[in-house]
Amino acid sequence: MNEQENKLKHTETSKSLPIAMLRAREAIMLSFRPVLAKHGFTEQQWRVLRVLGEKGPSDAGQVAFDACILAPSLSRIIGKLEKDKYISRFIDANDGRRINLSLTTLGEEVLEKIVPETGIIYNSLQKSYGEEKLRVLLELLGEISQWKGR
């Protein structure tokens, strides 16, 4: 085994970028999950609502991409959110093969109710780490998310 292989073999998990990112995500989500659960939403459902609230009516494929949800999972999530009357689905007027999603009035109301609660969490993070650190972190994570792996 050469020196490089030995280093890789013995890299501590605390220095593994994928594991560190997962641990950071879990640490953050510990604060958000109770808020979402209180309102009856899963993380994935919340992400769909947030994307539609931010971008307005959108193509289902774009919602899946923006919410970081695989298409098969999105189908199930759409069904539940539509059944509960938080979103509506409609055929694109210009392309009959494309399904668009939009928030309903109830969906908009629930966003308005939950966003202030999640805002408290964001404010706490900002107090703990500082606005500049969070800005830099978000920029870096945005850059990393654009990396194509080669």
TARA-V820242 format. One record per run of one state. SS is the DSSP state (a for helix, b for strand, c for the rest). FROM is the first residue (numbers start at 1). TO is the last residue. If there is no record, write none. Layout:
ss;from;to
SS;FROM;TO
SS;FROM;TO
This chain:
ss;from;to
c;1;2
a;3;9
c;10;12
a;13;15
c;16;16
a;17;38
c;39;42
a;43;55
c;56;57
b;58;59
a;60;66
c;67;70
a;71;83
c;84;86
b;87;91
c;92;98
b;99;103
c;104;104
a;105;129
c;130;130
a;131;146
c;147;150
